[in-house]
Structure formats: C-alpha cells, structure tokens
Amino acid sequence: MRRDAKLQMALFTEDTVFHVFMNSRANEATYVLYGRNALAPVFAALNQYQTTTHFNGQSTADLHGDQATGETYCIAHHLTVDGENHTLMLASIRYLDQFAKVGGEWLFSERKLRVDWTDTRALVT
C-alpha cells in the first residue's frame, strides 16, 4: 500500500469500527474510531517513520455467507531516522477482524487491534 491512507481506508466499510488496545490485556480499548473517514489520521501517522514494514502471518478466517471473522498476527517494524540516529520500534500486534462482502468486495467491517508488546532499540548504521 505504500502508506497511502486513501487506499488503506478503502479496505474498510463506510461504517467500520476500529478499536485500538495499546495493552492487549485491557478490557477497554485505548480508543475507538467510528467510520472510514475517522481512520485517516491513523494511517497518516505512519508517515512519521522513514520506513514501516508489517509481517503478517498465522491468519485464520471463518466464513459465514457474506460475513466473516478472522485473526492475524503481525510484527510491525517502524524505523525513525533523526540525523545520524536510527531507532527501530517493533510491535507485536493481533488483528481481530470482522469482514463484510459489499458490492462483491470483502472489506473490514470491524477491527480490534491489540498490541501485545513493543520494543524500541537504537540501530547502528
């Protein structure tokens, strides 16, 4: 996606609900966004990094007609460059998703993003 916020937002239904749990063990979300347009700042915030890379795996999906649920594990890499200083932030994330088939396309109708852990380290260049 090349961090294109509009393309990323297009993967979600107009009435999507996006829950972010910065602590995956918390019962309450850190914040909740309602509607596709509310996602713009989330995706745009990734532009603060020089580079981002997300490795997704261990995915499951359960299909129920035009609805589906799924879970995906992700290790996200976020590189910050400040002059000669390079910092890498890693995040272990689980996406708990609900999908809806809309106009023949599968879209995210709800996402629960759960951060299991993060680690920030200086990189030697």
C-alpha positions in Angstrom: 0.0 0.0 0.0 3.0 2.3 0.3 1.4 4.0 3.3 -1.3 5.6 1.0 -4.0 6.5 3.6 -6.8 6.7 1.0 -6.1 3.2 -0.4 -5.8 1.8 3.1 -9.1 3.4 4.2 -10.8 1.9 1.1 -10.3 -1.6 2.6 -12.9 -0.7 5.3 -16.6 -0.3 5.2 -18.1 3.2 5.4 -19.5 2.4 8.9 -16.4 0.5 10.2 -15.5 0.4 13.8 -11.8 0.4 14.7 -10.8 -0.5 18.3 -7.2 0.1 19.4 -5.9 -1.7 22.5 -2.4 -0.4 23.3 -2.4 -3.1 26.1 -3.8 -6.3 24.7 -4.8 -7.5 28.2 -7.1 -4.5 28.8 -10.8 -5.0 28.7 -11.5 -1.5 27.4 -10.0 -0.1 24.2 -7.5 2.8 24.4 -9.6 4.5 21.8 -12.3 3.6 19.2 -12.8 5.2 15.8 -16.2 5.1 14.0 -16.5 5.3 10.3 -14.0 5.0 7.4 -13.1 8.7 7.4 -12.0 8.5 11.1 -9.2 6.2 10.0 -7.3 8.9 8.1 -5.2 10.1 11.0 -4.3 6.5 12.0 -2.8 5.7 8.5 -1.3 9.2 8.0 0.5 8.8 11.4 2.7 6.1 9.8 4.3 8.8 7.7 6.3 9.9 10.7 8.5 6.9 10.1 11.2 6.7 7.5 10.1 3.1 6.7 7.4 0.8 8.0 7.2 -2.9 7.4 4.5 -5.2 8.6 4.9 -9.0 8.5 1.5 -10.7 8.8 1.0 -14.4 9.5 -0.8 -17.0 11.5 -4.1 -16.0 10.0 -7.4 -17.7 10.5 -10.7 -16.9 8.8 -14.2 -18.2 9.4 -16.7 -17.6 6.6 -20.4 -17.2 7.2 -22.1 -16.3 3.9 -21.4 -12.6 3.3 -19.8 -12.1 6.7 -16.5 -13.5 8.1 -14.3 -13.3 11.1 -10.5 -13.6 11.3 -7.4 -13.2 13.4 -4.0 -12.3 12.1 -0.7 -12.0 14.0 1.7 -9.2 12.9 5.1 -7.9 13.7 5.4 -4.3 12.7 8.7 -2.5 12.2 8.9 1.3 12.4 12.2 3.0 11.5 12.8 6.5 12.7 15.8 8.5 11.3 16.9 11.7 13.1 20.1 12.8 11.6 22.7 10.1 12.4 20.4 8.4 14.9 18.3 5.5 13.7 15.7 3.9 16.0 13.6 0.8 15.4 10.3 0.3 17.2 8.9 -3.3 16.9 5.3 -4.1 17.8 3.7 -7.5 18.2 0.1 -7.0 17.1 -3.0 -9.2 16.8 -5.8 -8.1 14.5 -9.2 -9.5 15.4 -11.3 -8.7 12.3 -14.9 -8.9 11.1 -15.4 -8.7 7.4 -18.4 -8.0 5.2 -18.9 -8.6 1.5 -20.0 -5.3 0.0 -20.6 -4.9 -3.8 -18.7 -8.1 -4.4 -15.7 -7.0 -2.4 -14.6 -8.2 1.0 -14.0 -5.3 3.4 -13.1 -4.9 7.1 -16.3 -4.0 8.9 -14.7 -4.1 12.4 -11.1 -4.3 13.6 -9.7 -4.8 17.1 -6.0 -4.0 17.0 -4.4 -5.5 20.1 -0.7 -4.6 20.9 0.9 -7.5 22.8 4.3 -5.9 23.2 6.6 -3.2 21.9 10.4 -2.8 21.9 12.4 0.2 20.8 16.1 0.0 20.1 18.8 2.1 18.6 20.3 0.8 15.3 24.0 1.0 14.4 24.4 2.3 10.9 
